Amino acid sequence: MVMRAQDIITKTNGDEIRAKVTEVNIKEVKYKKFENPEGPVYTMSKSDIFMIVYENGDKDMFSRAYHRKYPVAAFLLSALYPGIGQFYNGQVVKGISMSVLATGSLVAFGIGASRSYYYSDITAGSLLAYSGIYIWSLIDAPISAGVINRRHQPLRWNLGKDRKLSVVPNILSDNSTVSKISRQSPAYGLSLKLDF
């Protein structure tokens, strides 16, 4: 068994910091450098941290800043104007595309409606284009929100009363036996976890 005398903070970019964690709050982690325990207290945002392995072997895993997307909210925002639901989902390029196309259709409709009957084809075409973009935005936003949520969930299955099987990300730090043998750090992988 390998004994650890310090906490290991693994950042999302793979860098490791040997530290003594003093506080973990909602948004930040406070720590002192292991080499200088009497030195200053450093603060790091949780969104920059992948995992903390404490000296007793316990682990805290943090994901990147992710906020659950609500399909109903995405639908309602798209109902206000095409593309807003996509912005809510974090799909900026798709949101801009839908908003620009919808705005262009409305401008063409306005030009066609203000002119004589010769522009009736432009008016009808732009109204049809806006309707298509509007419906596309309404359908796409809640579906995309559901897909994004599933992408950020760990794989988890309920096996009955109080039993769950899950696949979670894991890391072998420099202090692990495997890492010492292979001289590589850190090694990323998945763990199969059974709760009962």
Contacts in CASP RR format, 6 or more apart in sequence:
PFRMAT RR
TARGET T0000
AUTHOR 0000-0000-0000
METHOD contacts of the structure
MODEL  1
MVMRAQDIITKTNGDEIRAKVTEVNIKEVKYKKFENPEGPVYTMSKSDIF
MIVYENGDKDMFSRAYHRKYPVAAFLLSALYPGIGQFYNGQVVKGISMSV
LATGSLVAFGIGASRSYYYSDITAGSLLAYSGIYIWSLIDAPISAGVINR
RHQPLRWNLGKDRKLSVVPNILSDNSTVSKISRQSPAYGLSLKLDF
2 175 0 8 1.000
2 176 0 8 1.000
2 177 0 8 1.000
2 180 0 8 1.000
4 53 0 8 1.000
4 55 0 8 1.000
4 56 0 8 1.000
4 57 0 8 1.000
4 175 0 8 1.000
5 34 0 8 1.000
5 55 0 8 1.000
6 18 0 8 1.000
6 19 0 8 1.000
6 20 0 8 1.000
6 34 0 8 1.000
6 55 0 8 1.000
7 18 0 8 1.000
7 19 0 8 1.000
7 20 0 8 1.000
7 21 0 8 1.000
7 31 0 8 1.000
7 34 0 8 1.000
7 52 0 8 1.000
7 53 0 8 1.000
7 54 0 8 1.000
7 55 0 8 1.000
8 16 0 8 1.000
8 17 0 8 1.000
8 18 0 8 1.000
8 19 0 8 1.000
8 52 0 8 1.000
8 53 0 8 1.000
8 173 0 8 1.000
8 174 0 8 1.000
8 175 0 8 1.000
9 16 0 8 1.000
9 17 0 8 1.000
9 19 0 8 1.000
9 21 0 8 1.000
9 29 0 8 1.000
9 31 0 8 1.000
9 44 0 8 1.000
9 49 0 8 1.000
9 51 0 8 1.000
9 52 0 8 1.000
10 16 0 8 1.000
10 49 0 8 1.000
10 50 0 8 1.000
10 51 0 8 1.000
10 52 0 8 1.000
10 53 0 8 1.000
10 171 0 8 1.000
10 173 0 8 1.000
10 186 0 8 1.000
11 17 0 8 1.000
11 44 0 8 1.000
11 48 0 8 1.000
11 49 0 8 1.000
11 50 0 8 1.000
12 47 0 8 1.000
12 48 0 8 1.000
12 49 0 8 1.000
12 50 0 8 1.000
12 64 0 8 1.000
14 50 0 8 1.000
14 186 0 8 1.000
16 173 0 8 1.000
16 174 0 8 1.000
16 185 0 8 1.000
16 186 0 8 1.000
17 31 0 8 1.000
17 33 0 8 1.000
18 33 0 8 1.000
18 34 0 8 1.000
18 35 0 8 1.000
19 31 0 8 1.000
19 32 0 8 1.000
19 33 0 8 1.000
19 34 0 8 1.000
19 42 0 8 1.000
20 31 0 8 1.000
20 32 0 8 1.000
20 33 0 8 1.000
20 34 0 8 1.000
20 37 0 8 1.000
21 29 0 8 1.000
21 30 0 8 1.000
21 31 0 8 1.000
21 52 0 8 1.000
21 54 0 8 1.000
22 30 0 8 1.000
22 31 0 8 1.000
22 32 0 8 1.000
22 41 0 8 1.000
23 29 0 8 1.000
23 30 0 8 1.000
24 30 0 8 1.000
24 46 0 8 1.000
24 52 0 8 1.000
24 60 0 8 1.000
26 46 0 8 1.000
27 45 0 8 1.000
27 46 0 8 1.000
28 43 0 8 1.000
28 44 0 8 1.000
28 45 0 8 1.000
28 46 0 8 1.000
29 43 0 8 1.000
29 44 0 8 1.000
29 45 0 8 1.000
29 46 0 8 1.000
29 49 0 8 1.000
29 52 0 8 1.000
30 41 0 8 1.000
30 42 0 8 1.000
30 43 0 8 1.000
31 41 0 8 1.000
31 42 0 8 1.000
31 44 0 8 1.000
32 38 0 8 1.000
32 39 0 8 1.000
32 40 0 8 1.000
32 41 0 8 1.000
32 42 0 8 1.000
33 39 0 8 1.000
33 42 0 8 1.000
46 62 0 8 1.000
46 65 0 8 1.000
47 62 0 8 1.000
47 64 0 8 1.000
47 65 0 8 1.000
49 62 0 8 1.000
50 61 0 8 1.000
50 62 0 8 1.000
50 171 0 8 1.000
51 59 0 8 1.000
51 60 0 8 1.000
51 61 0 8 1.000
51 62 0 8 1.000
51 171 0 8 1.000
52 59 0 8 1.000
52 60 0 8 1.000
52 62 0 8 1.000
53 59 0 8 1.000
53 171 0 8 1.000
53 173 0 8 1.000
53 175 0 8 1.000
54 60 0 8 1.000
61 168 0 8 1.000
61 169 0 8 1.000
63 152 0 8 1.000
66 152 0 8 1.000
68 149 0 8 1.000
68 152 0 8 1.000
69 88 0 8 1.000
69 89 0 8 1.000
69 144 0 8 1.000
69 145 0 8 1.000
69 146 0 8 1.000
69 148 0 8 1.000
69 149 0 8 1.000
70 145 0 8 1.000
71 141 0 8 1.000
71 142 0 8 1.000
71 143 0 8 1.000
71 145 0 8 1.000
71 146 0 8 1.000
72 142 0 8 1.000
73 85 0 8 1.000
73 88 0 8 1.000
73 145 0 8 1.000
74 85 0 8 1.000
74 86 0 8 1.000
74 88 0 8 1.000
74 89 0 8 1.000
74 141 0 8 1.000
74 142 0 8 1.000
74 144 0 8 1.000
74 145 0 8 1.000
75 85 0 8 1.000
75 138 0 8 1.000
75 141 0 8 1.000
75 142 0 8 1.000
77 83 0 8 1.000
77 84 0 8 1.000
77 85 0 8 1.000
77 87 0 8 1.000
77 88 0 8 1.000
77 141 0 8 1.000
78 84 0 8 1.000
78 85 0 8 1.000
78 86 0 8 1.000
78 137 0 8 1.000
78 138 0 8 1.000
78 140 0 8 1.000
78 141 0 8 1.000
79 138 0 8 1.000
81 99 0 8 1.000
81 102 0 8 1.000
82 95 0 8 1.000
82 98 0 8 1.000
82 99 0 8 1.000
82 101 0 8 1.000
82 102 0 8 1.000
82 133 0 8 1.000
82 134 0 8 1.000
82 136 0 8 1.000
82 137 0 8 1.000
83 94 0 8 1.000
83 95 0 8 1.000
83 96 0 8 1.000
83 98 0 8 1.000
83 99 0 8 1.000
83 102 0 8 1.000
83 137 0 8 1.000
83 141 0 8 1.000
84 95 0 8 1.000
84 99 0 8 1.000
85 95 0 8 1.000
85 137 0 8 1.000
85 141 0 8 1.000
86 92 0 8 1.000
86 94 0 8 1.000
86 95 0 8 1.000
86 98 0 8 1.000
86 137 0 8 1.000
86 140 0 8 1.000
86 141 0 8 1.000
86 144 0 8 1.000
87 95 0 8 1.000
88 141 0 8 1.000
88 145 0 8 1.000
89 141 0 8 1.000
89 144 0 8 1.000
89 145 0 8 1.000
89 148 0 8 1.000
90 148 0 8 1.000
91 144 0 8 1.000
94 140 0 8 1.000
98 133 0 8 1.000
98 136 0 8 1.000
98 137 0 8 1.000
101 129 0 8 1.000
101 133 0 8 1.000
102 130 0 8 1.000
102 133 0 8 1.000
102 134 0 8 1.000
102 137 0 8 1.000
104 126 0 8 1.000
105 126 0 8 1.000
105 127 0 8 1.000
105 129 0 8 1.000
105 130 0 8 1.000
105 133 0 8 1.000
106 126 0 8 1.000
106 130 0 8 1.000
108 122 0 8 1.000
108 123 0 8 1.000
108 125 0 8 1.000
108 126 0 8 1.000
108 129 0 8 1.000
109 122 0 8 1.000
109 123 0 8 1.000
109 126 0 8 1.000
109 127 0 8 1.000
109 130 0 8 1.000
110 123 0 8 1.000
110 126 0 8 1.000
111 119 0 8 1.000
111 122 0 8 1.000
112 119 0 8 1.000
112 120 0 8 1.000
112 122 0 8 1.000
112 123 0 8 1.000
112 126 0 8 1.000
113 119 0 8 1.000
113 123 0 8 1.000
154 166 0 8 1.000
154 167 0 8 1.000
154 168 0 8 1.000
154 169 0 8 1.000
155 166 0 8 1.000
155 167 0 8 1.000
156 164 0 8 1.000
156 165 0 8 1.000
156 166 0 8 1.000
156 167 0 8 1.000
157 164 0 8 1.000
157 165 0 8 1.000
157 166 0 8 1.000
158 164 0 8 1.000
159 165 0 8 1.000
162 195 0 8 1.000
162 196 0 8 1.000
163 194 0 8 1.000
163 195 0 8 1.000
163 196 0 8 1.000
164 194 0 8 1.000
164 195 0 8 1.000
164 196 0 8 1.000
165 192 0 8 1.000
165 193 0 8 1.000
165 194 0 8 1.000
165 195 0 8 1.000
166 192 0 8 1.000
166 193 0 8 1.000
166 195 0 8 1.000
167 190 0 8 1.000
167 191 0 8 1.000
167 192 0 8 1.000
167 193 0 8 1.000
168 190 0 8 1.000
168 191 0 8 1.000
168 193 0 8 1.000
169 188 0 8 1.000
169 189 0 8 1.000
169 190 0 8 1.000
169 191 0 8 1.000
170 188 0 8 1.000
170 189 0 8 1.000
170 190 0 8 1.000
170 191 0 8 1.000
171 186 0 8 1.000
171 187 0 8 1.000
171 188 0 8 1.000
171 189 0 8 1.000
172 178 0 8 1.000
172 179 0 8 1.000
172 186 0 8 1.000
172 187 0 8 1.000
172 189 0 8 1.000
173 179 0 8 1.000
173 185 0 8 1.000
173 186 0 8 1.000
174 180 0 8 1.000
174 185 0 8 1.000
174 186 0 8 1.000
176 187 0 8 1.000
178 187 0 8 1.000
179 185 0 8 1.000
179 186 0 8 1.000
179 187 0 8 1.000
END
